[in-house]
Amino acid sequence: MKIELAIEKVKPHLTDARFQHTLRVAETAVKLAEQYKASSVKAELAAVFHDYAKYRPIDELARWIKRTSLPKDLLEYHHELWHGPVGSILVEIEHGIADREIQDAIYYHTTGKAYMSKLDKIIFLADYIEPGRKFPGVDEVREMAKQDLTKACWMASRNTIAHLMNKNATIYPDSFHAYNDLTKQINGGN
């Protein structure tokens, strides 16, 4: 799918602020893909669609989780997590995007997962560091992103888990799996 068409398809599903965020994530993803020698075409497309399902009604998201092969335990966690997994299915159903790499990058852009691909890491990180984001720790992650993709993802994962813990929020297991796997990778497998 041409990126202009993808942008046209996504825009009606987002608020203006979220659409601007999406464009910044796409721009950041392309830069990271070029820097780390990944497909900038796939990175841009995954970034444009990463929040595609974010503003779908909660009951619609829950129906998709219940009626598809998505893990049912998602329903036990905050609905903010649901838009990635559901979006990964909707891009195929509604737009014919059946590329597993793109779908996985959309699916895991919020939580991460163990054994993330380079594209998974790029979308996870681009969503975290895009220039509109302003929160404690983001500048350090942006700086690390210029040097080491995996370490920057590890920092983002660590910061996200700490933030959720400080809020006494539940944390989806994939987030812990991502953190543990990234920790092993930056420590040389230990």
C-alpha positions in Angstrom: 0.0 0.0 0.0 1.3 3.4 -0.9 2.0 5.6 2.2 -0.2 8.4 1.0 -3.2 6.0 0.8 -2.3 4.6 4.2 -2.3 8.1 5.7 -5.6 8.8 4.0 -7.1 5.6 5.5 -5.8 6.2 9.0 -6.7 9.9 9.4 -10.5 9.5 9.9 -9.9 7.1 12.8 -7.7 9.4 14.9 -8.1 12.7 16.7 -6.0 15.6 15.1 -3.5 15.4 18.0 -3.2 11.6 17.6 -2.8 12.0 13.8 0.0 14.5 14.3 1.6 12.0 16.7 1.3 9.3 14.1 3.0 11.4 11.5 5.9 12.1 13.9 6.1 8.3 14.8 6.3 7.5 11.0 9.0 10.1 10.5 11.0 8.8 13.5 10.5 5.2 12.4 11.9 5.9 8.9 15.0 7.6 10.4 15.6 4.6 12.8 15.0 2.2 9.9 17.6 4.0 7.8 20.0 4.2 10.7 19.7 0.5 11.6 19.4 -0.9 8.1 15.8 -2.1 8.2 13.0 -1.6 5.7 12.0 2.1 5.8 8.9 1.2 3.7 7.7 -1.4 6.3 8.6 0.9 9.2 6.7 3.8 7.8 3.6 1.7 7.0 3.6 0.0 10.5 4.1 3.4 12.1 1.2 5.0 10.2 -1.1 2.1 11.3 0.2 1.7 14.8 -2.7 3.5 16.5 -5.3 2.6 13.9 -7.6 1.0 16.4 -6.9 3.3 19.3 -10.2 5.2 19.2 -12.5 2.2 18.4 -15.2 1.8 21.0 -14.0 -0.4 24.0 -16.8 -2.9 23.4 -15.7 -3.3 19.7 -12.1 -3.9 20.8 -13.3 -6.5 23.3 -15.5 -8.2 20.7 -12.4 -8.6 18.4 -10.4 -10.1 21.3 -13.2 -12.5 22.1 -13.9 -13.6 18.5 -10.4 -14.0 17.2 -7.2 -15.8 18.1 -6.0 -12.9 20.2 -5.1 -13.8 23.8 -8.2 -13.6 26.0 -6.1 -12.5 29.0 -5.8 -9.1 27.3 -9.4 -8.5 28.6 -8.0 -8.7 32.2 -5.7 -5.7 31.6 -6.3 -2.0 30.9 -8.1 -1.4 27.5 -5.2 0.9 26.5 -3.3 -2.2 25.6 -6.0 -3.6 23.3 -5.6 -1.2 20.3 -2.2 -2.7 19.2 -3.4 -6.4 19.0 -6.7 -5.5 17.5 -5.2 -3.0 15.1 -2.8 -5.8 13.8 -5.9 -7.8 12.8 -7.9 -4.9 11.4 -5.1 -3.8 9.0 -5.4 -7.1 7.3 -9.2 -7.4 7.4 -9.9 -3.8 6.3 -6.8 -3.0 4.2 -5.3 -6.3 3.1 -2.0 -5.7 5.0 -1.0 -9.3 5.7 2.7 -8.8 6.2 3.4 -10.5 9.5 6.4 -8.2 10.3 4.2 -5.1 9.9 1.3 -6.7 11.9 3.6 -7.8 14.7 5.2 -4.3 14.9 1.7 -2.9 15.3 0.6 -5.6 17.7 3.5 -5.1 20.1 4.2 -1.4 19.8 2.9 -0.7 23.4 4.1 -3.6 25.4 7.1 -5.0 23.4 7.7 -8.7 23.7 10.6 -11.2 24.0 12.6 -11.7 20.8 11.5 -8.5 19.1 12.5 -8.2 15.5 14.4 -5.1 14.4 11.1 -3.7 13.0 9.3 -4.4 16.3 12.0 -2.5 18.1 11.9 0.4 15.7 8.1 0.9 16.0 8.2 0.4 19.8 11.0 3.0 20.1 9.6 5.5 17.5 6.3 5.6 19.4 8.2 6.3 22.6 10.7 8.9 21.4 8.9 10.8 18.7 9.6 14.6 19.1 6.2 15.4 20.6 6.7 13.2 23.6 7.6 15.0 26.8 8.1 13.0 30.0 10.9 12.2 32.4 13.6 10.0 30.8 12.6 10.5 27.2 15.6 12.6 26.3 18.0 10.0 27.6 16.3 7.4 25.5 16.4 9.6 22.4 20.2 10.0 22.9 20.7 6.3 23.2 18.6 5.7 20.1 21.3 7.4 18.1 23.8 4.8 19.3 22.1 1.5 20.2 18.6 0.4 19.2 18.4 -2.5 21.6 19.7 -0.5 24.6 17.3 2.4 23.8 14.4 -0.1 23.7 15.6 -1.6 27.0 15.6 1.9 28.5 12.1 2.6 27.2 10.9 -0.7 28.5 12.4 -0.1 31.9 11.0 3.4 32.1 7.5 2.2 31.1 7.4 -0.6 33.7 8.7 1.8 36.4 6.0 4.3 35.5 3.3 1.7 35.6 4.5 0.4 38.9 4.6 3.9 40.4 0.9 4.2 39.4 0.1 0.8 41.0 -1.1 -0.3 37.6 -1.2 -3.8 36.3 1.5 -4.7 33.7 0.9 -7.0 30.9 3.3 -10.0 30.9 4.7 -9.2 27.4 6.2 -6.0 28.9 8.1 -8.0 31.5 9.2 -10.5 28.8 10.4 -7.7 26.6 12.4 -6.1 29.5 13.9 -9.5 30.4 14.9 -10.4 26.9 16.3 -6.9 26.2 18.3 -7.1 29.5 19.8 -10.3 28.3 20.7 -8.9 24.9 22.4 -5.8 26.4 24.3 -8.0 28.9 25.5 -10.3 26.2 23.0 -13.1 26.8 23.2 -13.4 30.6 
